[in-house]
Amino acid sequence: MGSEVAPPADVRFTVVAAGTDALDLVVRFGPRDYPVRLSAAEASELGLALLATASVCADVAHPVEPGTVVENCFFPVLGWTAGEVAPQRPALALRIAESTEIAFQFGPETARACGRDLARTGRDPWRLRLRRVLGALRPSGIAPPQR
């Protein structure tokens, strides 16, 4: 995940591994560091909340009122890139806000299953495709049977 927009020079954020199931979120204000110890679950919750809020607030077409609590959302995919990070390691990067990307690495089988499922959601169900084909083959004036 990357960002092209850096926070102001007097505020910086870093994350440091702090052992099994722990990390430190270090907030730097000017010359001082303020570490906050988080578990992996807490970091996941914080990360999701920050991504959701950044994504929602970046959507100028749908402004969010100040004070709105954003817990989670369906992230709007503004762009995507697919490829491999290594042989047999497919990856998918999604741009979810103007300058925020999140990347996912898959195993080969998981990548194929994900691709199949995404392809299925982009197609009309079989019965609708069949109805269109049969409708085109019928002589005009004869309505197809209704269910």
Residue pairs with C-beta under 8 A, 6 or more apart in sequence:
1 100
1 101
1 102
1 103
2 99
2 100
2 101
3 99
3 100
4 99
5 99
7 13
10 29
10 30
11 27
11 28
11 29
12 27
12 28
13 25
13 26
13 27
13 28
14 25
14 26
14 28
15 23
15 24
15 25
15 26
15 43
16 23
16 24
16 26
16 35
17 23
18 24
18 37
21 39
21 40
22 37
22 38
22 39
22 40
23 37
23 38
23 40
23 43
24 35
24 36
24 37
24 38
25 35
25 36
25 38
25 43
25 46
26 33
26 34
26 35
26 36
27 33
27 34
27 35
27 36
28 34
38 46
48 72
49 70
49 71
49 72
51 75
51 96
51 100
51 102
52 70
52 71
52 72
52 73
52 75
53 70
54 97
54 100
55 73
55 75
55 76
55 96
55 97
55 100
56 62
56 64
56 70
56 73
57 64
57 70
58 97
58 98
58 100
59 76
64 70
75 94
75 96
76 96
77 94
77 95
77 96
78 95
78 96
78 97
78 98
79 94
79 95
80 92
80 93
80 94
80 95
81 92
81 93
82 90
82 91
82 92
82 93
83 90
83 91
84 90
84 91
85 91
85 105
88 108
89 105
89 106
89 107
90 105
90 106
90 108
90 111
91 103
91 104
91 105
91 106
92 103
92 104
92 106
92 111
92 114
93 101
93 102
93 103
93 104
94 101
94 102
94 103
94 104
95 101
96 102
106 114
123 129
131 144
134 144
135 144
138 144
